[in-house]
């Protein structure tokens, strides 16, 4: 625990705040691309401490938040079927679909089970051979290996009553889409440490070179984030643009080779729709032909339809770093965690949820 506590040390955090302030000759704009980092920044008051030195924007780093309404509606349709046991992580249940959410469907009697691990689905499928078990497989590169493992094991066991509703997305193409937007203000990026622990550093090194901006692979504790910001500002001040790895205790250049192999064995890259960002080429994963029988969309012949998000919700602009939660007229009024208009207020990693819970805290060590 002492090792972790070193990255939560208030004195060290304060030293980094002073160092960043002393180093900066102008106000720089930096985006973090991880919902866990967003919550750590707001919870610990880092944005408040650096308000005169750094503008911190919040990117599409929450997998729940970027899952499009169309897929939520498909999840609701599946969960509503009599012969289906629908399995999901808990924070997906209150994400608004077009007309309702999964929690409302559960309240009406649908058999929806919240899980801590998708591996539990295999046991559920084995114990309920007369039911179709569907898992809502969301996430970035961090969850893809586990979800791939579940499908692979189901294939080996011959579990013909199991399938996944796949919403796996990839971070680098989304970063590229944001950086290519004419509204982009990002001058440096804090890359998600947990994602890079799986994928390695290669794609982020390419992004830094292609878009000529600093990218710092960063951890999740207050000192991690402040050190990452310091490294980004140091590059900006010296007009440099390269990849650096702050999170060396978890991230290796090659990533996790076994996890990457399992992902590529079960999934292939496809275009994917992101909530608020639209279709991003080569930004998602889908099951390979060998495993297509485990694709719930094909098994249940689900069709897509164009769905408009709530017009009051500006989560799309928040996910792109164009707006912040407090810029939304509905924030804290018509939109709260109890009555969310959009996914960014629902998820435990959503920017709006972070602002609602922690905004106003200037305590760096809280």
SEVOPA-34836 format. One record per atom (N, C-alpha, C): residue in one letter; x, y, z. Coordinates in steps of 0.2 Angstrom, whole numbers, padded with zeros to 4 digits, always signed. Atoms other than C-alpha are relative to their C-alpha. Layout:
AXYZ/...
***
This chain:
X+0004-0006+0000/X+0000+0000+0000/X+0004+0006+0000/X-0004-0006+0000/X+0014+0012+0003/X+0002+0002-0007/X-0002-0002+0007/X+0019+0011-0015/X-0006+0004-0003/X+0006-0004+0003/X+0001+0017-0020/X+0000+0007+0004/X+0001-0006-0004/X+0001+0030-0006/X+0005+0005-0002/X-0005-0005+0003/X+0017+0038-0014/X-0003+0004-0005/X+0003-0004+0005/X+0006+0043-0028/X-0006+0004+0002/X+0006-0004-0003/X-0007+0051-0017/X+0003+0005+0005/X-0003-0005-0005/X+0005+0061-0007/X-0001+0007-0001/X+0002-0007+0001/X-0001+0078-0004/X+0006+0005-0001/X-0006-0004+0001/X+0016+0086-0002/X+0003-0001-0007/X-0003+0001+0007/X+0022+0078-0019/X-0005+0003-0005/X+0005-0003+0004/X+0006+0084-0027/X+0001+0007+0000/X-0001-0008+0000/X+0008+0102-0021/X+0006+0002-0004/X-0006-0002+0003/X+0026+0102-0027/X-0001+0000-0008/X+0001+0000+0008/X+0020+0097-0045/X-0004+0006-0002/X+0004-0006+0002/X+0007+0110-0045/X+0004+0006+0000/X-0004-0006+0000/X+0020+0123-0041/X+0005+0000-0006/X-0004+0001+0006/X+0032+0116-0054/X-0003+0001-0006/X+0003-0001+0006/X+0019+0116-0067/X-0002+0008-0001/X+0002-0007+0000/X+0014+0134-0063/X+0007+0004-0002/X-0007-0003+0001/X+0033+0139-0063/X+0002-0001-0007/X-0002+0001+0007/X+0036+0131-0080/X-0004+0003-0005/X+0005-0003+0005/X+0021+0138-0089/X+0001+0007-0002/X+0000-0007+0002/X+0023+0154-0099/X-0006+0002-0003/X+0007-0002+0003/X+0005+0153-0106/X-0005-0006+0003/X+0005+0005-0002/X-0011+0143-0103/X-0001-0005-0005/X+0000+0006+0004/X-0010+0126-0111/X-0007-0004+0000/X+0006+0004+0000/X-0025+0115-0116/X+0002-0007-0001/X-0002+0007+0000/X-0023+0097-0112/X-0006-0004+0001/X+0006+0004-0001/X-0036+0083-0114/X+0002-0007+0003/X-0001+0007-0002/X-0036+0067-0104/X-0006-0004-0003/X+0004+0004+0004/X-0044+0052-0113/X-0002-0006+0004/X+0002+0006-0005/X-0050+0041-0098/X-0004+0003+0005/X+0005-0002-0005/X-0065+0042-0087/X+0003+0000+0007/X-0003+0001-0007/X-0055+0036-0072/X+0004+0006+0002/X-0004-0006-0001/X-0043+0051-0074/X-0004+0006+0001/X+0004-0006-0001/X-0057+0063-0076/X-0003+0000+0007/X+0002+0000-0006/X-0064+0058-0060/X+0005+0001+0005/X-0006-0001-0005/X-0047+0058-0051/X+0001+0008-0001/X-0002-0007+0001/X-0044+0076-0058/X-0005+0004+0004/X+0005-0004-0003/X-0061+0083-0052/X-0001-0002+0007/X+0000+0002-0007/X-0061+0073-0036/X+0005+0003+0004/X-0006-0002-0003/X-0044+0079-0031/X+0001+0008-0001/X+0000-0007+0001/X-0047+0097-0037/X+0006+0002-0004/X-0005-0001+0004/X-0033+0096-0049/X-0001+0006-0005/X+0002-0006+0005/X-0042+0107-0062/X+0000+0007+0003/X+0000-0006-0004/X-0045+0120-0049/X+0007+0003+0002/X-0007-0002-0002/X-0027+0120-0043/X+0004+0003-0006/X-0004-0002+0006/X-0021+0123-0061/X-0004+0005-0005/X+0005-0003+0005/X-0035+0134-0068/X+0003+0006-0003/X-0003-0006+0003/X-0023+0149-0072/X+0006-0003-0005/X-0006+0003+0003/X-0010+0137-0080/X-0002-0005-0006/X+0002+0005+0005/X-0019+0123-0089/X-0008-0001+0000/X+0007+0002+0002/X-0036+0120-0097/X-0001-0007-0001/X+0001+0007+0001/X-0041+0102-0094/X-0007-0002-0003/X+0006+0002+0004/X-0053+0095-0107/X-0001-0008+0001/X+0002+0007-0001/X-0062+0078-0105/X-0002-0003-0006/X+0002+0004+0006/X-0062+0066-0119/X-0004-0006+0000/X+0005+0005+0000/X-0072+0051-0124/X+0003-0006+0003/X-0003+0005-0003/X-0064+0040-0111/X-0004-0004+0005/X+0005+0004-0004/X-0080+0032-0104/X-0003-0005-0004/X+0004+0005+0005/X-0086+0016-0113/X-0007+0000+0000/X+0007-0001+0000/X-0103+0018-0106/X-0003+0006-0003/X+0002-0007+0003/X-0104+0036-0112/X-0001+0000-0007/X+0000+0000+0008/X-0100+0032-0130/X-0004-0005-0003/X+0004+0005+0003/X-0111+0017-0132/X-0007+0004-0003/X+0005-0004+0003/X-0124+0024-0144/X-0007-0002+0002/X+0007+0001-0002/X-0143+0025-0141/X-0003-0006-0004/X+0002+0006+0004/X-0146+0012-0155/X+0001-0006+0003/X-0002+0006-0003/X-0137-0001-0146/X-0003-0001+0007/X+0003+0001-0007/X-0145+0003-0129/X-0007-0002-0002/X+0007+0002+0002/X-0162+0001-0138/X+0000-0008-0002/X-0001+0007+0002/X-0156-0016-0145/X+0001-0004+0006/X-0001+0003-0007/X-0151-0021-0127/X-0007-0001+0003/X+0007+0000-0003/X-0169-0016-0121/X-0004-0005-0004/X+0004+0005+0004/X-0177-0026-0135/X+0002-0007+0002/X-0002+0007-0002/X-0166-0042-0131/X-0003-0001+0007/X+0001+0001-0007/X-0169-0040-0112/X-0008-0001+0001/X+0007+0001-0001/X-0188-0039-0115/X-0003-0006-0003/X+0002+0007+0002/X-0189-0056-0123/X-0001-0005+0005/X+0002+0005-0005/X-0197-0070-0113/X+0006-0005+0002/X-0005+0006-0001/X-0183-0083-0116/X+0007+0003+0001/X-0007-0003+0000/X-0168-0071-0113/X+0002+0002+0007/X-0003-0002-0006/X-0157-0069-0098/X+0005+0005-0002/X-0004-0005+0002/X-0149-0052-0101/X+0005+0002+0005/X-0005-0001-0005/X-0132-0049-0092/X+0004+0006-0002/X-0004-0007+0001/X-0123-0032-0090/X+0003+0002+0006/X-0003-0004-0006/X-0112-0022-0079/X-0006+0005+0002/X+0006-0003-0003/X-0123-0012-0067/X-0001+0007-0003/X+0001-0007+0002/X-0119+0006-0074/X-0003+0000-0007/X+0004+0000+0006/X-0127+0001-0091/X-0007+0001+0001/X+0007+0001-0001/X-0144-0001-0083/X-0004+0007+0000/X+0003-0007-0001/X-0148+0018-0081/X+0002+0004-0006/X-0002-0004+0006/X-0141+0024-0098/X-0006+0000-0004/X+0006-0001+0003/X-0156+0031-0107/X+0000-0002-0008/X+0001+0002+0007/X-0162+0023-0123/X-0004+0005-0003/X+0004-0005+0003/X-0174+0031-0135/X-0006+0002+0004/X+0006-0001-0004/X-0189+0029-0124/X+0001-0002+0008/X-0001+0002-0007/X-0183+0020-0108/X+0007-0003+0001/X-0007+0003-0001/X-0168+0011-0100/X-0001-0007+0002/X+0001+0007-0002/X-0164-0006-0095/X-0003-0001+0007/X+0003+0000-0006/X-0168-0003-0077/X-0008+0000+0000/X+0007+0000+0001/X-0186+0001-0082/X-0003-0006-0002/X+0002+0007+0003/X-0187-0015-0092/X+0000-0005+0006/X+0000+0005-0005/X-0181-0025-0077/X-0005+0001+0005/X+0006-0001-0004/X-0194-0017-0066/X-0006-0002-0002/X+0006+0003+0003/X-0207-0023-0078/X+0000-0008+0000/X+0000+0007-0001/X-0201-0041-0075/X+0005-0003-0004/X-0005+0003+0005/X-0187-0044-0088/X+0006-0003+0005/X-0006+0004-0004/X-0173-0056-0082/X+0006+0003-0002/X-0007-0004+0001/X-0158-0044-0081/X+0004-0001+0006/X-0005+0002-0005/X-0143-0049-0071/X+0006+0005+0000/X-0006-0004+0000/X-0129-0037-0066/X+0006-0004+0002/X-0006+0004-0001/X-0112-0045-0066/X+0006+0004+0002/X-0007-0003-0001/X-0094-0041-0060/X+0004-0002-0005/X-0004+0003+0005/X-0087-0052-0073/X-0004-0004-0005/X+0004+0003+0005/X-0093-0058-0090/X+0001-0008+0000/X-0001+0007+0000/X-0086-0075-0086/X-0005-0004+0004/X+0006+0003-0003/X-0101-0078-0075/X-0005-0002-0005/X+0005+0002+0005/X-0111-0079-0090/X+0000-0007-0003/X-0001+0007+0002/X-0104-0096-0095/X-0004-0004+0005/X+0003+0004-0005/X-0110-0103-0078/X-0008+0001-0001/X+0007-0001+0001/X-0127-0095-0081/X-0003-0003-0006/X+0002+0004+0006/X-0129-0102-0098/X+0000-0007+0001/X+0000+0007-0002/X-0124-0119-0092/X-0006-0002+0004/X+0005+0002-0005/X-0137-0119-0078/X-0007+0002-0003/X+0007-0002+0002/X-0151-0112-0089/X+0000-0002-0008/X-0001+0002+0007/X-0150-0122-0105/X-0007+0001-0005/X+0006-0001+0004/X-0168-0118-0110/X-0001+0008-0001/X+0000-0007+0001/X-0164-0099-0110/X+0006+0002-0004/X-0005-0003+0003/X-0154-0088-0121/X+0003+0005+0004/X-0004-0004-0005/X-0140-0079-0111/X+0004+0005-0005/X-0004-0006+0004/X-0134-0062-0119/X+0004+0004+0005/X-0004-0005-0004/X-0120-0052-0112/X+0001+0006-0004/X-0001-0007+0003/X-0119-0033-0116/X+0008+0001+0001/X-0008+0000-0001/X-0100-0033-0120/X+0002+0007-0003/X-0002-0006+0001/X-0095-0015-0119/X+0007+0001+0002/X-0007-0001-0003/X-0078-0007-0116/X+0005+0002-0006/X-0006-0002+0004/X-0061-0001-0123/X+0004-0007-0001/X-0005+0006+0001/X-0046-0012-0126/X+0001-0004+0007/X-0001+0004-0007/X-0046-0016-0107/X-0004-0005+0001/X+0004+0005-0001/X-0061-0026-0107/X-0001-0005-0006/X+0000+0005+0006/X-0059-0034-0125/X+0003-0007+0001/X-0003+0007-0001/X-0047-0048-0120/X-0005-0004+0005/X+0004+0004-0004/X-0059-0054-0106/X-0006-0002-0004/X+0006+0002+0004/X-0074-0053-0117/X+0001-0005-0006/X-0003+0005+0005/X-0064-0062-0131/X+0000-0007+0003/X-0001+0006-0004/X-0060-0075-0118/X-0007-0004+0001/X+0006+0003-0001/X-0078-0078-0114/X-0003-0003-0006/X+0002+0002+0006/X-0083-0080-0132/X+0004-0007-0002/X-0005+0006+0002/X-0068-0092-0135/X-0002-0006+0004/X+0002+0006-0004/X-0073-0103-0120/X-0007-0002-0002/X+0006+0002+0002/X-0091-0103-0125/X+0000-0004-0007/X-0001+0004+0006/X-0086-0109-0142/X+0003-0007+0001/X-0003+0007-0001/X-0075-0123-0135/X-0005-0004+0004/X+0005+0004-0004/X-0089-0128-0123/X-0006-0002-0004/X+0006+0001+0004/X-0102-0128-0137/X-0006+0002+0004/X+0005-0004-0003/X-0113-0116-0127/X-0004+0003-0006/X+0004-0003+0006/X-0126-0113-0141/X-0006+0005+0003/X+0005-0004-0003/X-0137-0103-0129/X+0003+0006+0003/X-0004-0006-0002/X-0124-0089-0126/X+0002+0004-0006/X-0002-0005+0005/X-0121-0073-0136/X+0002+0006+0003/X-0002-0006-0003/X-0114-0056-0134/X-0003+0006-0005/X+0001-0006+0003/X-0121-0039-0139/X+0006+0005+0000/X-0006-0003+0000/X-0105-0031-0145/X+0000+0007-0001/X-0001-0007+0000/X-0101-0013-0141/X+0008+0002+0001/X-0007-0001-0002/X-0082-0014-0140/X+0003+0005-0005/X-0002-0005+0004/X-0073+0001-0146/X+0008+0001+0001/X-0007-0001+0000/X-0055+0007-0149/X+0002+0007+0001/X-0002-0007-0002/X-0047+0023-0142/X+0004+0004-0005/X-0004-0004+0005/X-0034+0028-0155/X-0004+0003-0006/X+0003-0003+0006/X-0046+0031-0170/X-0005+0006+0003/X+0004-0006-0003/X-0057+0042-0158/X+0004+0006+0001/X-0005-0005-0001/X-0042+0052-0153/X+0001+0004-0007/X-0002-0002+0007/X-0038+0054-0172/X-0006+0005-0002/X+0006-0004+0002/X-0056+0060-0175/X-0001+0007+0003/X+0001-0006-0004/X-0056+0073-0161/X+0006+0005-0003/X-0005-0005+0002/X-0039+0080-0167/X-0001+0002-0007/X+0001-0002+0007/X-0045+0081-0185/X-0006+0005+0000/X+0006-0004+0000/X-0060+0091-0180/X+0002+0007+0000/X-0002-0008+0001/X-0060+0110-0185/X-0001+0003+0007/X+0001-0004-0007/X-0066+0114-0167/X+0005-0003+0005/X-0004+0002-0005/X-0052+0105-0159/X+0005+0005+0003/X-0005-0005-0003/X-0042+0115-0146/X+0006-0004+0004/X-0005+0004-0004/X-0031+0101-0139/X+0007+0001-0002/X-0007-0001+0002/X-0013+0104-0138/X+0005-0005+0003/X-0004+0006-0003/X-0007+0089-0128/X-0005-0005+0003/X+0005+0006-0002/X-0015+0072-0123/X+0003-0004+0006/X-0001+0005-0005/X-0015+0062-0107/X-0003-0007-0002/X+0003+0006+0003/X-0017+0044-0114/X-0001-0005+0006/X+0003+0005-0005/X-0026+0030-0104/X+0005-0005+0002/X-0005+0005-0002/X-0013+0020-0094/X-0003-0007+0000/X+0002+0007+0000/X-0024+0004-0092/X-0001-0002-0007/X+0000+0002+0007/X-0028+0004-0111/X+0007-0002-0003/X-0006+0001+0003/X-0010+0005-0115/X+0004-0006+0003/X-0003+0006-0003/X-0005-0009-0103/X-0002-0006-0004/X+0002+0006+0005/X-0015-0020-0115/X+0004+0001-0007/X-0001-0001+0007/X-0011-0012-0132/X+0008+0002-0001/X-0007-0003+0001/X+0007-0005-0129/X+0000+0007-0002/X-0001-0007+0002/X+0013+0011-0135/X+0000+0002-0007/X-0001-0002+0007/X+0015+0010-0154/X-0005+0004-0003/X+0005-0004+0003/X-0002+0017-0159/X+0000+0008+0002/X+0000-0007-0002/X+0000+0032-0148/X+0006+0004-0002/X-0006-0003+0003/X+0018+0035-0154/X-0002+0003-0007/X+0002-0002+0006/X+0011+0036-0171/X-0005+0006+0000/X+0005-0005+0000/X-0003+0048-0166/X+0004+0007+0002/X-0004-0006-0002/X+0010+0060-0158/X+0004+0002-0006/X-0004-0002+0006/X+0020+0060-0174/X-0004+0003-0005/X+0004-0002+0006/X+0006+0062-0186/X-0004+0007+0002/X+0003-0006-0002/X-0003+0076-0176/X+0004+0005+0003/X-0005-0004-0003/X+0013+0084-0169/X-0002+0003+0006/X+0001-0002-0007/X+0008+0085-0151/X+0002-0005+0005/X-0002+0005-0005/X+0014+0078-0135/X-0006-0005+0003/X+0005+0005-0002/X+0005+0062-0129/X+0004-0003+0006/X-0003+0003-0006/X+0009+0056-0111/X-0004-0005+0003/X+0004+0005-0003/X+0003+0039-0106/X+0001+0001+0008/X+0001-0002-0007/X-0003+0042-0088/X-0004-0004+0004/X+0004+0004-0005/X-0009+0033-0072/X-0006+0004+0002/X+0007-0002-0002/X-0024+0037-0062/X+0000+0003+0007/X+0000-0003-0006/X-0018+0043-0045/X+0002+0008-0001/X-0001-0007+0000/X-0016+0062-0041/X+0007+0002-0003/X-0007-0001+0002/X+0003+0062-0043/X+0001-0002-0007/X+0000+0002+0007/X+0002+0052-0059/X-0002+0005-0004/X+0003-0004+0005/X-0009+0064-0067/X+0004+0007+0000/X-0004-0006+0000/X+0001+0079-0061/X+0006+0000-0003/X-0006+0001+0004/X+0017+0072-0067/X-0001-0001-0007/X+0001+0000+0008/X+0009+0068-0084/X-0001+0007-0002/X+0001-0007+0002/X+0003+0086-0085/X+0006+0004+0000/X-0006-0003+0000/X+0020+0092-0080/X+0004-0002-0006/X-0004+0003+0006/X+0028+0081-0094/X-0003+0003-0006/X+0003-0003+0006/X+0016+0088-0107/X+0001+0007+0000/X-0002-0007+0000/X+0019+0106-0102/X+0007+0001-0002/X-0007+0000+0002/X+0037+0103-0103/X+0002+0000-0007/X-0001+0001+0007/X+0036+0097-0120/X-0003+0006-0004/X+0003-0006+0003/X+0024+0111-0125/X+0005+0006+0000/X-0005-0006-0001/X+0036+0124-0118/X+0006+0000-0005/X-0006+0001+0004/X+0050+0117-0128/X-0001-0002-0007/X+0002+0001+0007/X+0040+0115-0144/X+0002-0007-0002/X-0002+0007+0002/X+0042+0096-0144/X-0007-0004+0000/X+0006+0004+0001/X+0029+0083-0149/X+0002-0008-0001/X-0002+0007+0000/X+0033+0065-0144/X-0004-0004+0005/X+0003+0005-0005/X+0026+0050-0134/X+0004-0001+0006/X-0003+0002-0006/X+0031+0048-0116/X-0004-0004+0004/X+0003+0005-0004/X+0027+0035-0104/X+0001+0002+0008/X+0000-0001-0007/X+0023+0041-0086/X-0001-0006+0004/X+0002+0006-0004/X+0015+0025-0081/X+0004-0006-0001/X-0004+0006+0001/X+0030+0014-0082/X-0001-0006+0004/X+0001+0005-0005/X+0025+0004-0067/X-0005-0005-0003/X+0005+0005+0003/X+0011-0004-0078/X+0000-0001-0007/X+0000+0000+0007/X+0014+0000-0096/X+0007-0002-0003/X-0006+0001+0004/X+0027-0008-0107/X-0001+0001-0007/X+0000-0002+0007/X+0031-0004-0125/X-0004-0005-0004/X+0003+0005+0004/X+0024-0020-0132/X-0007-0002+0003/X+0006+0002-0003/X+0009-0021-0120/X+0000-0007+0002/X+0002+0006-0003/X+0001-0037-0115/X-0001-0005-0007/X+0000+0003+0006/X+0005-0049-0130/X-0005-0006+0000/X+0005+0005+0000/X-0006-0063-0124/X-0007+0003-0001/X+0006-0003+0001/X-0021-0051-0122/X-0001+0002-0007/X+0001-0002+0007/X-0018-0044-0139/X-0001-0005-0005/X+0001+0006+0004/X-0017-0061-0147/X-0007-0002+0001/X+0007+0002-0001/X-0034-0066-0139/X-0005+0005-0003/X+0004-0005+0003/X-0042-0050-0145/X+0000-0001-0008/X+0000+0001+0007/X-0036-0053-0163/X-0002-0007-0002/X+0003+0006+0001/X-0041-0071-0162/X-0007+0000-0001/X+0007+0000-0001/X-0059-0068-0158/X-0003+0006-0004/X+0003-0006+0003/X-0062-0050-0165/X+0004+0002-0006/X-0004-0004+0006/X-0058-0040-0181/X-0003+0007+0001/X+0001-0008+0000/X-0058-0021-0183/X-0006+0002-0005/X+0005-0002+0004/X-0074-0013-0190/X-0001+0007+0001/X+0003-0006-0002/X-0082+0004-0191/X-0005+0000+0005/X+0005+0000-0005/X-0092+0009-0176/X-0002+0007+0002/X+0003-0006-0002/X-0104+0022-0171/X+0001+0002+0008/X-0001-0002-0007/X-0100+0032-0155/X-0005+0005+0002/X+0005-0005-0002/X-0113+0042-0145/X+0004+0007+0000/X-0003-0007+0000/X-0110+0060-0149/X+0005+0002-0005/X-0006-0001+0005/X-0096+0057-0162/X-0002-0003-0006/X+0002+0003+0006/X-0105+0047-0175/X+0004-0006-0002/X-0004+0006+0003/X-0097+0034-0186/X+0007+0002+0000/X-0007-0001+0000/X-0078+0033-0183/X+0003-0006-0004/X-0003+0005+0003/X-0069+0022-0196/X+0005-0004+0004/X-0004+0004-0003/X-0060+0007-0189/X+0001+0001+0007/X-0001-0002-0008/X-0064+0011-0171/X-0004-0005+0004/X+0003+0005-0004/X-0073-0005-0166/X+0002-0007-0001/X-0002+0007+0001/X-0072-0023-0164/X-0007-0004-0001/X+0006+0005+0001/X-0084-0037-0170/X+0003-0007-0001/X-0002+0006+0000/X-0084-0055-0170/X+0002-0003-0006/X-0002+0003+0006/X-0074-0065-0183/X-0005-0005-0002/X+0005+0004+0002/X-0084-0076-0194/X+0000-0007+0003/X+0000+0007-0004/X-0078-0092-0184/X-0005+0001+0006/X+0004+0000-0006/X-0088-0085-0169/X-0006+0004-0001/X+0006-0004+0002/X-0102-0077-0178/X-0007-0002+0003/X+0006+0002-0004/X-0115-0088-0169/X-0001+0003+0006/X+0000-0003-0007/X-0111-0079-0153/X-0002+0008-0001/X+0002-0007+0001/X-0116-0062-0161/X-0008+0000+0001/X+0007+0000-0002/X-0133-0058-0153/X-0004+0004-0005/X+0003-0004+0006/X-0137-0045-0167/X-0002-0005-0005/X+0002+0005+0006/X-0137-0059-0180/X-0004-0005+0003/X+0004+0006-0002/X-0144-0073-0169/X-0007+0002+0001/X+0007-0002-0001/X-0159-0062-0165/X-0003+0004-0005/X+0002-0004+0006/X-0160-0053-0182/X-0002+0007+0002/X+0001-0007-0002/X-0159-0036-0174/X+0001+0005-0006/X-0002-0005+0005/X-0160-0021-0185/X+0001+0007+0003/X-0002-0006-0003/X-0153-0004-0183/X-0005+0005-0003/X+0004-0005+0002/X-0163+0012-0184/X+0003+0007+0003/X-0003-0007-0002/X-0158+0031-0183/X-0004+0002+0006/X+0003-0002-0006/X-0161+0037-0166/X+0003+0007+0002/X-0002-0006-0002/X-0160+0055-0161/X+0001+0000+0008/X-0001-0001-0007/X-0152+0059-0144/X-0004+0006+0003/X+0004-0005-0003/X-0161+0070-0131/X+0003+0007-0002/X-0002-0007+0003/X-0160+0088-0138/X+0003+0004+0006/X-0002-0004-0005/X-0157+0095-0121/X+0008-0002+0002/X-0006+0003-0002/X-0141+0084-0118/X+0006+0002-0005/X-0006-0002+0004/X-0124+0091-0124/X+0006-0005+0001/X-0005+0005-0001/X-0115+0075-0120/X+0005-0001-0006/X-0004+0000+0006/X-0108+0074-0138/X+0005+0005+0000/X-0005-0005+0000/X-0099+0090-0136/X+0004+0000+0006/X-0004+0001-0006/X-0093+0086-0119/X+0005-0006-0002/X-0004+0006+0002/X-0086+0069-0126/X+0006+0002-0005/X-0005-0002+0004/X-0077+0079-0139/X+0005+0005+0003/X-0004-0005-0003/X-0069+0091-0127/X-0002+0007-0002/X+0002-0007+0003/X-0079+0106-0135/X-0003+0004+0006/X+0003-0003-0006/X-0089+0109-0119/X+0001-0004+0006/X-0001+0003-0006/X-0088+0105-0101/X-0007-0001+0003/X+0007+0002-0003/X-0103+0098-0090/X-0003+0007+0002/X+0004-0006-0002/X-0106+0115-0082/X-0002+0005-0005/X+0003-0004+0006/X-0109+0123-0099/X-0007-0002-0002/X+0006+0002+0002/X-0124+0113-0101/X-0006+0003+0004/X+0006-0003-0004/X-0141+0122-0096/X-0003-0005+0004/X+0004+0005-0004/X-0148+0106-0090/X+0004-0003+0006/X-0004+0003-0006/X-0134+0101-0078/X-0002+0002+0007/X+0002-0001-0007/X-0139+0099-0060/X-0007+0002+0001/X+0007-0001+0000/X-0157+0104-0065/X-0004-0005-0002/X+0004+0006+0003/X-0166+0094-0077/X+0004-0006-0001/X-0005+0006+0001/X-0151+0082-0078/X+0004-0001+0007/X-0004+0002-0006/X-0145+0074-0062/X+0001-0008+0000/X-0001+0007+0000/X-0139+0056-0058/X-0006-0004+0001/X+0006+0003-0001/X-0156+0052-0052/X-0005+0001-0006/X+0004-0001+0006/X-0164+0059-0068/X+0004+0002-0006/X-0005-0002+0005/X-0151+0058-0081/X-0003+0001-0007/X+0002-0001+0007/X-0154+0065-0099/X+0005-0004-0004/X-0005+0003+0004/X-0138+0057-0105/X+0005-0004+0004/X-0004+0005-0003/X-0125+0044-0102/X+0006+0003+0004/X-0006-0003-0003/X-0111+0056-0096/X-0002+0001+0008/X+0002-0001-0007/X-0122+0059-0080/X-0001-0007+0003/X+0001+0007-0003/X-0125+0040-0077/X+0006-0004+0002/X-0005+0004-0001/X-0109+0032-0078/X+0005+0002+0005/X-0004-0001-0005/X-0097+0030-0064/X+0007+0003-0003/X-0005-0003+0003/X-0084+0036-0076/X-0001+0007-0004/X+0002-0006+0005/X-0094+0050-0085/X+0002+0007+0003/X-0002-0007-0002/X-0088+0068-0084/X-0006+0004+0004/X+0005-0004-0004/X-0105+0075-0079/X-0001-0003+0007/X+0001+0003-0006/X-0107+0063-0065/X+0006+0002+0005/X-0006-0002-0004/X-0089+0068-0059/X-0001+0007+0002/X+0001-0007-0002/X-0094+0087-0059/X-0005+0000+0005/X+0005-0001-0004/X-0110+0084-0051/X+0002-0002+0007/X-0002+0002-0006/X-0102+0074-0037/X+0005+0004+0004/X-0006-0003-0003/X-0086+0083-0034/X+0001+0008-0002/X-0002-0006+0002/X-0087+0100-0042/X+0000+0005+0006/X-0001-0004-0005/X-0082+0114-0031/X+0005-0001+0006/X-0005+0002-0005/X-0070+0104-0021/X+0007+0003-0002/X-0007-0002+0001/X-0053+0113-0020/X+0005-0004+0004/X-0005+0004-0004/X-0045+0100-0009/X+0004-0005-0004/X-0004+0004+0005/X-0031+0092-0019/X+0001-0007+0002/X-0002+0007-0002/X-0029+0077-0008/X-0007-0004+0002/X+0007+0003-0002/X-0048+0073-0005/X+0000-0007-0003/
***
